[in-house]
Amino acid sequence: MKYILTLEQFVVRESLQTFYRGSTSNTLSNDFVWLSTSQKHAKQYADINYSHYKGDKRVDTFKLDISNLNILDLTMYDTDENLYESECSFFLSDINVNYDVEELYEYDDTIPLSRLLNKILHILMRNIDGFKIMESGIETICIRKELLNSVNESKVKKDAKRELSYGCVMLYFDFPEMSDIHKMIDKSDIYIKEGYGLEKIPHTTLLYGLHDDEIEDETLIFDKVNDILEPVKSKSDDSKIVLKLSNVSLFENEYDVLKFEVSSQSNILKKCNKTLCDNFPYTTDYPIYKPHCTIAYLNKGCGTKYVKLLKDKEYEVVAKKIIYSRPDKTKKSKNI
């Protein structure tokens, strides 16, 4: 066990850092939020939350500027470390917290540090904004929930990221019925901000978030995707890759995203996504890939009536091109 000499000496002073939070749509709300520096670690927490609470799994990305916060550095400790009673007492002395640990050792000789932290969390957080600590060798942070948005730079920059600051791999397909669907949508319902509105080019995204400046040879992107799609095409009677669009639904943000699910060949598309993730550097706020075809971006609350209007609609579309869209919006394509 190592001593912390004074709280002020071990306050973290650093600028922007990236953290991830794994949860589900049913995860209980708390006063304090735990974040991890490892996306894989956060995904594990999403799985754990799902086993307890069900709901839709999610991993959120936070770019935190904590330079002006009072963050205690406890990274010399690991929450998975097993402590004897005397070591727990040392730890409490280090962080200036009074707590009777005797009851924690009623049945065990040692306990994980995480068990003690759960008992004293509200006491520890009385005079600080948060603290950093290791968990299974991975740096994590516990921060006050009310501070999270104010120091989350990724929230501020969310719209900027929408302007294709990363590369994007897409599958284009013929979908002539899209124009008929667009005619059903009232103009007053359309979210008219630049870059949104009606989706003019039918496609499904295979991966958004590629680090374009780190990719030396773009042809490898097409080769990796084509290696997966070509066997599917060759097995087809008419040498085509046919996708079924159905189950219209919404993504609900500050606007409504009206979209179809890709309900056939979705396993092939997921394989394409995984291959791209495994072979190229990327960043994503949506680690759980759900292939879909966007119909339109609508004003918030306007999408529900179109879900009802299109609920029984199904369409078959034929994949035509693999497209790589660069951050400057120039595109490179390859016919399938």
URJOBEL-V994865 format. One record per pair of residues at least 24 apart in sequence whose C-alpha atoms are under 8 Angstrom apart, sorted by the first residue. I is the first residue (numbers start at 0). J is the second residue. Records with the same first field share a line. If there is no record, write none. Layout:
# URJOBEL-V994865
I->J + J
This chain:
# URJOBEL-V994865
0->76 + 86 + 89 + 90
1->75
2->89 + 90 + 93
3->93 + 94
4->93
6->71 + 94
9->71 + 72 + 73
10->69 + 70 + 71 + 72
11->66 + 69 + 70 + 71 + 72
12->65 + 66 + 67 + 68 + 70
13->64 + 65 + 66
14->63 + 64 + 65 + 66
15->62 + 63 + 64 + 65 + 66 + 152
16->62 + 63 + 64
17->60 + 61 + 62 + 63
18->60 + 61 + 62 + 63 + 139
19->58 + 59 + 60 + 61
20->44 + 45 + 58 + 59 + 60 + 61
21->45 + 46 + 48 + 56 + 57 + 58 + 59
22->46 + 48 + 49 + 56 + 57 + 58
23->48 + 49 + 52 + 53 + 54 + 55 + 56 + 57
24->53 + 54 + 55 + 56 + 57
25->52 + 53 + 54 + 55
26->52 + 54
29->144
30->143 + 144 + 145
31->141 + 142 + 143 + 144
32->141 + 142 + 143 + 144
33->139 + 140 + 141 + 142
34->139 + 140 + 141
35->137 + 138 + 139 + 140
36->137 + 138 + 139
37->137 + 138
56->287
57->285 + 286 + 287
58->284 + 285 + 286
59->284 + 285
60->153 + 284
61->151 + 152 + 153 + 154
62->150 + 151 + 152 + 153
63->147 + 150 + 151 + 152 + 153
64->150 + 151 + 152
65->150
68->128
69->127 + 128 + 129
70->127 + 128 + 129 + 130 + 131
71->127 + 129 + 130 + 131
72->130 + 131 + 132
73->130 + 131 + 132 + 133
74->131 + 132 + 133 + 138
75->132 + 133
76->132 + 133
77->112 + 132 + 133 + 134 + 135 + 136
78->111 + 112 + 113 + 132 + 133 + 134 + 135
79->111 + 112 + 113 + 134 + 135
80->111 + 112
81->109 + 110 + 111 + 112
82->109 + 110 + 111 + 112
83->108 + 109 + 110
84->108 + 109
87->112 + 115
94->123
96->122 + 123
162->194
163->325 + 326 + 327 + 328
164->208 + 326 + 327
165->207 + 208 + 209 + 210 + 211 + 325 + 326
166->207 + 208 + 209 + 210 + 211 + 323 + 324 + 325 + 326
167->204 + 205 + 206 + 207 + 208 + 209 + 323 + 324 + 325
168->204 + 205 + 206 + 207 + 321 + 322 + 323 + 324
169->202 + 203 + 204 + 205 + 206 + 321 + 322 + 323 + 324
170->202 + 203 + 204 + 205 + 318 + 319 + 320 + 321 + 322
171->200 + 201 + 202 + 203 + 318 + 319 + 320 + 321 + 322
172->201 + 202 + 316 + 317 + 318 + 319 + 320
173->201 + 316 + 317 + 318 + 319
174->201 + 316 + 317
177->201 + 294
181->294 + 295
184->305
188->297 + 298 + 301
189->295 + 296 + 297 + 298
190->254 + 296 + 297 + 298
195->295 + 296
196->295 + 296 + 297
197->294 + 295 + 296
198->293 + 294 + 295 + 296
201->292 + 293 + 294
202->292 + 293
203->290 + 291 + 292 + 293
204->290 + 291 + 292
205->268 + 269 + 271 + 272 + 290
206->272 + 275 + 276
207->281 + 282 + 283
208->281 + 282 + 283
209->279 + 280 + 281 + 282
210->279 + 280 + 281 + 282
211->325 + 326
213->280
214->279 + 280
220->275
221->321 + 333
223->271 + 274 + 275
224->271 + 274 + 275 + 321
225->335
227->267 + 270 + 271
228->267
229->335
239->317 + 318
240->317 + 318
241->315 + 316 + 317 + 318
242->315 + 316 + 317 + 318
243->313 + 314 + 315 + 316
244->291 + 292 + 313 + 314 + 315 + 316
245->310 + 311 + 312 + 313 + 314
246->310 + 311 + 312 + 313
247->306 + 309 + 310 + 312
248->306
249->302 + 303 + 306
251->299
252->299
253->298 + 299
254->296 + 297 + 298 + 299 + 300
255->296 + 297 + 298 + 299 + 300 + 301 + 302
256->293 + 294 + 295 + 296 + 297 + 302
257->293 + 294 + 295 + 296 + 297 + 302 + 305 + 306
258->291 + 292 + 293 + 294 + 295
259->291 + 292 + 293 + 294
260->289 + 290 + 291 + 292
261->290 + 291 + 292
265->290
